[in-house]
Amino acid sequence: MDRCYTGRFKLSGDLKQTSVSLNVTDKQVAERILAKIVEEEQKRRAGLPVSPEHSFNPELIEDNLLLFSDDLRSNGRGEKYIKDVTRFIQIVSLDQGWETLRNINPKGFTSWKSANSSKAPKTLNEYLNAFKTFLNWAVRLKVISSNPLSEVKKAKTKGKEKRLRRALTQDELMRLVNTAPEKRALVYLAAAYTGIRRSELEKITWADVHLDCEFPHIKVNASISKNSEDDAIPLHQDLVTRLKAKKSTSTNSHVFEVPSRMHSYKKDLKAADIPYKDEQGRQADFHSLRHTFATMLHANGANQAVAMKAMRHSDPKLTAVTYNDSNLLPVANAVSQLPSVISKPKKSSWTYVGTHIGTHVLGLGRLSVSKDDSQDLRKNLGKDADNQDKSRDLTQNDSSGHFSGNGSCGWIRTNDLVVNSHPLYR
């Protein structure tokens, strides 16, 4: 049976160390509890208000959420992700009256999900994912023995999407970029040729844009990225040219003037003679530009690993199915190029038109490709604590300390990708 940790600390003016029982068996959790105890004691001696009992109870959800948030930060997660995960857990816990980890149960979560069935299945799954990530963390750190929601199934999303989208054709994208006012045209071009989301584009500054290096790119920082990771997005030459032109006259720190209201975007679609909804009810909203990016990658021969990196996805199904508009893929052309089995194969007369989607597809940082890229791109939250053969006694003489995550990136260059002669890309 694992023994619980005891902590010791000695503050300025103390003649001897103070010992406290930490009541946990995991070293990582024990270290953070001890740091909070020291912080609270320093506040108390300075005459500042403090929470009772050093503010930590290993049974309480709220107290463990604080440690969980710290762990996410130490592993490089962005504040937006941490805030969303915490909020999802708090909303369900409050609704179900859960205060401790032991209160969490599958029946209660299923009841909450049924009562909130008006939410999109994707949204409901985000709540479940937040809980499972949190509870799996608690299991790894031996705060609880098992995840009570491990057997709860995700809501089915196929056929239940509240918002159906389509990608723009190349002709539609060309009309949109050429008819919209220049400041908005640049936004549309950037969204369609980088896949950067609207909320991310709003926060891109000139300090994030690197145009004069060998491989021009935009740096999307973890603090603004949906996946909470630093990424470098390679740039199409057309986008580089326009960004250089704007930078020479820009007086703002932010690069893109993203429309605050979608009224302007719809107005630009109408001016370009692009229907907002097609005959299948699929809409061409702003996020459709990201779908356009994914579809162009697939239509022009990018393999799954490259497309996933470019889209910054961890789930290959998102890249291959959700964001890829199969209606615009040159399937007929691909079938026509299959070899004959009833006659002597002839040399293919297939030709490529001269239009390129980019001079090169460039890989920077997370766009570098390895053998395992298409298998499991998810990262574990936290590291398994190794408590064997280690002392159960922690000593801390001050409460300072910072946990941070580091990363590295590398460059690769792939072959030119050329648009084929499918009618979509003539």
N, C-alpha and C positions, 0 to 999 in steps of 0.2 A: 504494500500500500504506500502511495506517495505521501511524503510528509509536506506540510505547509511551510512556506518561507517565513523567516523572521528578518526584519530589517533593522539596521542600526544607523544612526546619524548623529553628528556632532556639529552644532552651530557655533558661531562666534560667541565667546564668553562662557561656553560650557566647559566644565572641568572633566566631564566624562561623556561617553556615548549614551544615547537614549535608544532603548530597544523597543520595537513594536511588532506585534504579531500581524502578519499580512493576510492570513487566512486563504491563500491560494497556493496551488501546486506548480504553477507555471512561472518560470523566471521572468519572461518578458512582461507578463502582467504584473508580477511582483515589483519589478523595477519601476514601473509607471505609478503604481500605487504609492510606493515609497517616495517618489518625486513629488506627488501631490501632498503627501503628509508633510514633507519638509516645507513645501511652499505655504501650506496652511499655517504651520508653526511659525514661519517667518512673518507672515501677516499678523498673526496673533500678538507676537512680541512687539511689532511695530504699531500696535493699537488699531489695526485695520479690521473691518468686519470679516469674519470667517464662517464657513458652513460648519454645522455640528458634526462631530465624529469624523473629521478629516474628509468629509464629503463623499466618501466612496463606500458603496455597498456592493459586493460582488454578485449579489442576487438581482439587483435592480437593472432593468433594461436601460434606463437613462444613463446610469453610471457606466455601463458597459459600452454604450454608444459613444461616450467620450473617448474611451480607450480605442474603440474601433476606428473612430475618425482619425485619431493620432496615427494609428497603424496604416490607414489608407494614405495619409500624407507622406509618411516615411517611405511608402512604396511608389510615390510619384503620382498619386491620383489628384486630379484637380479639385478646386473648391466647389465647383458647380456639381460635379458628380457626388461629392461627399454630402453636400447640402440636400440633393435630391434623395439619395439613399436614406439619409437620416429622417427626412420629412415623410417618406413613404412608411417607414417603420413606426414613426410616432403617430401618424394618422390612424393606422389600423389598430395599434396598441391602445390608443385613447378610445376608439370606438368599441373595442372589445373589453375594455377595463383591465388590460394586461399591465401589470407593474413590474413583475419579475420574469426572468427567463423561463422559469418553470410554469408560468401561466400560459405561455404560448402553446397553442394546440391546433391541429389540422381542422377540427370541427369549427372552431371559432373563425379561422381564416376563410374556410369555405363559406361560412355564413356571411361574412363581410363581403366576399366576392359576389355572392348571389344578390345581396342587397344593393350592390353597385354594378349590376349587369348592364346598366346603360352606358358605362364606360367602354371604350374600345378594348377588344381582347388584348391588343398589344400593350395598352396601358395597365390592364390588370396583371399581365405577365411581368411588367416592370416592378410592380409592388411585390410580387412573389419572388422575383430575382433578388430584390433588395433584402428581403428576409432570409432567403437561403444563403446569400453571401455573408450576412451578419452572423447567422447561426453556425455556418460552417467554420467561420473564424473562431467563434466561441468554443466549438468542439476541438479545433486544432490546438487551442491554448488551454484546453482542459477546464474551461469554465463550466461547461456542461458536458455530459457524456455522449449525447447524440442530438442530431438535428430533428426536432419534432415535425418539421414541415417537409422532410426529405421525400416523402411519398406523395405530396400534393402535386397534381398534374397541372401543366400549363393550359391556359384557355386556347382553344383552336382558333387560329387567325385566318386560315384559308377560306375565302369566300365570305368573310365577315368584315372585310375592311370598310371603314366608314368613308375613306377617301381613296378613290381609284385614280391613279395617275398614268400618264403616258409620256414617252420621250418625244421631243420635237424632232422632225426630220431635218436633214441638213439644209434643205431649201428654206424651211420655216425659221431655223436658227439664223440663217443668213439674212432673211428679210427682217427679223426682229432686231438684229445688231445694226443693220444698215438704215433702219427707219427710226429707231428710238433716239432721243436726245443723247449726245455724246456721253454725259456723265452716267446715265443709266445703261447705255449700250456697253460701257466698260464693265459694269457690274454683271450684266447678263453674260458677256463673253467670259469673264473670270469664273462665273459659276459653272458654265458649260464646259470649260476647258481645264478646270482644276477639280471640280466636284466639291469645292469649299461651300459649306452651308451658309445660308443667309445670316444666321446669328453670329457665325464666325467672321464672315466678310465685314460685318459692321465694326469689328474690333481690330481689324488688321491695320497696323501703322506702317509708315515708311521704313521704320527701323526693322520691320519684319520682311521687307522686300529686298531681295538681292539680285540686281539686274546686270551688274558689270563683272560677274565672276564667270568661270568657264561653264558652269551649269546654272543658269538663272533659276531662282526658286523663291517661293514664299514660305516663311516659317510660320506655322500655326502652333502657337504655344499651348501647353497642357492646360493652362488656366482658362482658355477660351474654347478648347476643343471638346467635342461631345464625348470622345473616347478618353479624354483626360490624359492624353499623351502628346509629347512634342513630335511634330511631324514637319518635314520639309517637302513642299509640293513643287515638282518641276513645272516649268512654264513653257507653253507653246510660243513660237516666235512672234505670231501675231499679237499675242498678249504682251510680250516683252516690249514690242514696238510702241504699243499704245500706252503702256505704263511709263515708259521713258518720256513720252511726249507729255503726259500729265504731270509727272514729277518735276519737269523743268518749269512748270508754271504754278504748281500747287503751293498753297500757303497753309494748308491744314496738315495736322499730324496723321490723321486717318486717311487711308487711301481711297476707299470706296464710299460713294454717297448712296448708300442703299436706301431705296424708298421706304419711308416709315409706314406707308399705307399701300396696300396692294391695288388700290384704285389706279395708281400710276402704271403699274405693271399691266393690268387689264387693258388700260387705255393704249399702251404700247402694242399689246397683242392685237387689238382691234385695228390699229393703224397698219400693222403688218399683215392683215387679213388672215390671222391665225385664230381659229375658234377656241374659246376657253374650254369647252367640252366637245368631245367628238360624239359620233353616233352611238358609241358603246357607253357613254356616260362618263368616260375617263377625262379628267381635267388636266390642263396644262398649267398648273400653278407654278410658283417660283421654284419649289422643290423639284419640279419636273426637269429643271436644268441639270440637277444632279443625276437624275435618271438618264438624261441625254448623254452625259459624260460616260456613264457606265455602258450604255448601249453602243456608243461610238468605239469604246475600247474593245468590246467583244466583236463588233462588226469589222474591225480592222485587225483582227488576229491576235490581240493580247491574250496570253494564256491566263488561266484562272488565278495563279499566284500573283502575277503582275497586276491584274485587275483588282484583286483584293487589296493589295498594297496601295494602289492608286486611290481606291475608294475609302481606305482606312477602315476596313471591315475585319472583324474577327470571325465572322460566320460566313462560310463560302456560299450558303444558300441565299444570303442577302444580296451578294454580288451577282450570282448566276440567275436568280429567279426574281427576287423582289424588285431590284433596280434595273434589271435588263429587260428592255421591251422587245420581246421575241418577234413581235410583228414587223420590226424594222431590220431584222437580221437577214442577210442574203442567203437564206436556206436553199432557194431554187438554184442559185449559182453554185453552191457547194455540192448539191446533188449532181449537177451537170458535169462536174469535174471528176466524178468517180470513174475508175478505169472500167473499160469494157471487158466482158468475159465471153463474148460471143464472136468477137472479131479481133484482129491484130490491133493492139493499142497503137494509136497514132499520137504523134507529138502534139501536145495541147496547143491550141491556137489562142488560148485565153490571154488577154492583154489587160494591163492595168492603166487606168487613167492617171493623169499626172498630179491630181490633187492629193495632198498629204494632210493628215490630221496633225502632224507635227514633224519637224525636222528630225527629231529623235524622241523616243520615249526614254526619259532619263530617270534613274533611280537615285534617290538621295535619302540617307537615313533609313527610315522604315520602308522605303521602296526598294531596298536591296533584296535580291531573291536568293533563297537557299533551298536545299532539297526538301526541307520540312515545312516550307512556307504554307503549303496548301493543306497541311494536316491539322495541327492544333495551334492556333495563334493566340489562344487565351493565356493570360498571365494569372498566376495564383496571387491572391491577396495575402501578403505576409509570408513568413517563412515558418516552417515547423520548428518549434522550440526543441532544443536538445538538452534535456535535463539530466541525462544519465551521467553518473560519476562526477557530478558537480555539486558544490556546496549549496546548502539551502540557506546560507546566511548572506545577506546583502548588506553592504556598508556604503553609505553615501555621506560625504562631508559637505556637499553643496547641492543645490537643486538645478544647477545649470545643465544644459545639454540640448542637443538638437539631432533629430533623426532626419536624414535626407536620402533621396534616391538618386542614383547616377545612371547615366546611359551613354551609349556611344553609337556612332553611325558610320556608314561607309558608302562609297559611291560605286555604282555600276552603270554601264551603258548597254542597252539592248539594240537590236537591229532596227533600221528604219521600218516604220509601218506605213503601208501604202493603201489608200482607199481603193476597193475593187469597183468593178463597173456595174454593181447592182443599181437599179434605177434610183434608189434612195440617195446615192452619193454621186450621181452624175452632175 
